[in-house]
């Protein structure tokens, strides 16, 4: 009897141990063996799908746990009588009703020291002045998505979702960034640096602590530039240029081609800029060299694709979108064409720019049992756009949420003075933010005080996302 019990327990232990082995460990090895066999096929694809799947699973579990905590916090707020509901839908319905009623009371739109909480309705991003600093600028969410069809920064989406209003704080750091490029495109009658001002920079990197608003400022800059009629290439997710999809070694250039990323870059670029691209003529008419297509190899019987003399930039972009073999070369040619555009100002704006100074997701087989990580600079598309050693206007923003590690101060292919610190909220900005959250009923009026909002500010150390999360706990 005792032996049978022991055998049963041992069998259960083996089953449990077998179930504890992660699927990633089992499913990864076959992909790895196919990847490190260069003699069979010289085209490669990313083999880290299982890892990304596990990461997504962990994130979803984290969101579930956070939502549970949010529900408990919401229930506590309801018990305190803020919204008059029990929890969940009643809580949101109560807040929505009160916010709708508040819209009829203009006296609530008051910020610190009696200043207006919102900018005037007729003010645009171009007309914002220093008197509008620390006020909130209201956006039309549908119009905002139309101007930024490449996608909104996660910080913007979170702010809109939590505050229940499409509005963003007007910060002095954003106005300085906007005015810097405005002075380049439309120089003043006299040089500003001669009167104690700062000489405008054509290349800027926005660096700073986590959640300091770099991506939001970059998106607002792109919005302003497009409102002014500029031609803007905006990449809100620079990390995507170095992760996922097929990658091939280009035998002519020695770089690695990523045709799927190239096609995506071209599609995003044409979304908002199509009318302007149809007006601009091509300046370079050398044939487009064809490479390997995504999963289909080389095109038989054709190595190049001619460009007609009457072609526009729109025709060039469409050539890369329609032909997977031409996509990468078209992206490289587009970079050259943007430098030659003289009819309108051109701006290149790259978010998550720090991902271009570290290793990509791709690996090159070296031996049957080892691989070499491929650096981002070895990718054809990144190599074409990464450098700031030119005379074009370009701004990049570091994104610490992508966790690429700390980079050295002097970056390759970047001017020494290009790196600019983008600060977190100052005390005055935090005060305006807390008054805004009070207006949006994230905190109850009876517990709101100067002492309490300052505690929130110092506890979060000016981190905007943490302040937004902590404000409802004000007691």
JOSUL-V739389 format. One line per field, one symbol per residue. ss: DSSP state (h for helix, s for strand, l for the rest). phi: phi as a letter, one per 30 degrees, with the letter a starting at -180 (. if undefined). burial: 1 if it has 24 or more other C-alpha atoms within 12 Angstrom, else 0. A space follows every 10 residues. Layout:
# JOSUL-V739389
ss: ???
phi: ???
burial: ???
This chain:
# JOSUL-V739389
ss: lhhhhhhhhh hhhhhhhhhh llhhhhhhhh hhhhhlllll lllsslllhh hhhhhhhhhh hhhhhhhhhh hhhhhhhhhl llllllllhh hhhhhhhhhh hhlllhhhls lhhhlslsll lllllllllh hhlllsssll hhhhhhhlll lllhhhhhhh hhhlllsssl lhhhhhhhhh hhhhhlllll lhhhhlllll llssssslll lllhhhhhhh hhhhhhhlll sssssllhhh hhlllssssl lllllsslhh hhhhhhhhhh hhhhhhhlll sllllllssl llslllslll lllsslllll lshhhhhhhh hhllllhhhh hhhhhhhhhh lllllsssss slhhhhhlss ssssssslls ssssshhhsh hhhhhlllll llsssssllh hhllllllll llllllllss slllllhhhh hhhhhhhhhl llllhhhllh hhhhhhhhhh lllhhhhhhh hllll
phi: .ddddddddd dddddddddd dddedddddd dddddccddd accbbdccdd dddddddddd dddddddddd dddddddddd jdcicdahdd dddddddddd ddddcddddb cdhidddbde dddcddcdbd dcdicccdcd dddddddcdd kddddddddd dddiadbbdd cddddddddd dddddbeddb ddddcidcdd cdbbcdbldd hcjddddddd ddedddddjd cbcccdbddd dcbiidbbdd ddciccdbdd dddddddddd ecceedddcc ddcccdeddd cdddibiddd ibcbbdcddc dcdddddddd ddcddceddd dddddddddc dcdbdcbcbb dhddddcbdd ddbcdcbebb bcdcdddddd ddddcddcda cddbbbbdbd ddhcjdcddc cdibedcddb dcddeddddd dddddddddd idbdddcdad dddddddddd hidddddddd edddb
burial: 0000000000 0000000000 0000000000 0100110000 0111111100 0000000000 0000000000 0011101100 0111001000 1101100010 0000000111 1100011110 0000110100 0111111110 0001001111 1110111011 0111111111 1111111111 1111100000 0000000001 1111111111 1111111111 1111110101 1111111111 1111111111 0000111111 1111111111 1111011001 1111000111 1111001100 0000101000 0111111111 1011111111 1111101110 1000111111 1111111111 1111100000 0001111111 1111111100 0111111111 1000000000 0001000111 0111111111 1111111111 1111100100 0111111001 1111111111 11110
